Amino acid sequence: MKVPLLDLKQQLSYLRKDILEAVTSVIDSTTYILGPEVTSLEQEVAAYCGVENGAGVSSGTDALLVSLMALGVGPGDQVLTTPYSFFATMGVVLRLGATPVFADIDPVSFNIDPIAMAEVLAHDYEKKIKAILPVHLYGQCANMAAIMKLANHYDLPVIEDAAQAIGAECPMEDEGGGLNVQWKKAGSMGLAGCFSFFPTKNLGGIGDGGMVVTHDGVFADKIRILRNHGASPKYYHGQVGGNFRLDPIQAAVLRIKLPYLDKWHRARRENAGRYNTFFAQTDLVQNDFLVLPQAVYLPKEQTEGVASTSGENFHIYNQYVLRVSRRDALIDWLHSQDIGCEIYYPLALHQQKCLGADFQRLSFPHAERAAAETLALPIYPELTADMQVYVVEKIAEFYQK
Ligand SMILES: *Cc1c(COP(=O)(O)O)cnc(C)c1O
């Protein structure tokens, strides 16, 4: 049996006609830059996330870049972020001449740990940290209740890297601080949320695309000006921006896909539940060969220790990621059995060569361990139960050897 990591052909088979019509109508409209498809997608994604404003941009990377530009982040500034993410999270900080400052991850969720963040913020004596950039890795929100509490205490803006997490939800305490929690969508809790429409994300285009969502209308206007070379009005440049516009062909395709998104999330969550059940029927977890992903959250008073988890997070499983032993040999074995898998990501960010020796000397043990141990398995919505049985059987077979 062949089980690819992701199979976009399946979804294309039932969307193909609608997608072709949508693309054709953009071509026939002769509006090829921004225009009504982009505006409609902005409204629809903003509404989906429960925020007032959306600004379509050219990629998830540019969503992050333009958000930091709108905050005025530049040389001499620092941005507090996670050491375990896709490179773009850190790349945008460096491109602006600013410096990333890392707080290690929580080893259960793989997301930035608010306790480590509090430590870093307490030592920011020169107030160089200008923004906080948490990532909702693999489709699970970071501990935003605790992160927003810190951000409010230090009066820092939060830009959520929600590239992998559109539609994920996170419990936030209500204004009174009582026991009632309100579930909030990824991207709707900080000053702004950044999405990627890269084809492998849960909502993917037929090329690059991204969006910034925000409650703040003034911030949204800044993003719209910056994505168009900083021009306002046209040909009058109060600041230096760039060409960060979302293509209307991508917007039209994404508008076809958005109504399916919750259904796809449900299928991914069911697949994750099924893997968990199948793996629990083996002895792989007891024997410490595997650690299954956990979708758990901590209330903001109880960020100390993972034992006090208080509920299940709404994880959208952009990736289903295990910790595994003997990873390289397992990958070779899975490939030999026609099973797709991938490491996200083989290095922690501070270990990247482009940063130089000063960063490589730093130590973030949880991020480094995650980079050395994690492996993503196929989790896409159209994956069948038979395929999952096959994947689990083949993994069990590997550890029996
Ligand atoms: C995909 C991704 C990005 C970048 O998005 P692009 O659309 O590929 O530019 C940024 N951050 C994270 C965490 C991502 O997964």
The ligand as a Tripos MOL2 file, in Angstrom:
@<TRIPOS>MOLECULE
LIG
   15    15     1     0     0
SMALL
NO_CHARGES

@<TRIPOS>ATOM
      1 C1          4.5010   27.9030    6.4030 C.3       1 LIG1
      2 C2          5.0010   28.7020    7.5280 C.ar      1 LIG1
      3 C3          5.4210   30.0360    7.3890 C.ar      1 LIG1
      4 C4          5.6240   30.6970    6.0600 C.3       1 LIG1
      5 O1          4.5570   30.6870    5.1970 O.3       1 LIG1
      6 P1          4.8120   30.8150    3.6260 P.3       1 LIG1
      7 O2          3.4480   31.0260    3.0860 O.co2     1 LIG1
      8 O3          5.4330   29.5390    3.1680 O.co2     1 LIG1
      9 O4          5.7030   31.9830    3.3910 O.co2     1 LIG1
     10 C5          5.7570   30.7530    8.5240 C.ar      1 LIG1
     11 N1          5.7190   30.1920    9.7420 N.ar      1 LIG1
     12 C6          5.3480   28.9060    9.9150 C.ar      1 LIG1
     13 C7          5.2960   28.3660   11.3070 C.3       1 LIG1
     14 C8          5.0000   28.1200    8.8170 C.ar      1 LIG1
     15 O5          4.6600   26.8400    9.0060 O.3       1 LIG1
@<TRIPOS>BOND
     1     1     2 1
     2     2     3 ar
     3     2    14 ar
     4     3     4 1
     5     3    10 ar
     6     4     5 1
     7     5     6 1
     8     6     7 2
     9     6     8 1
    10     6     9 1
    11    10    11 ar
    12    11    12 ar
    13    12    13 1
    14    12    14 ar
    15    14    15 1
@<TRIPOS>SUBSTRUCTURE
     1 LIG1         1 GROUP 0 **** ****
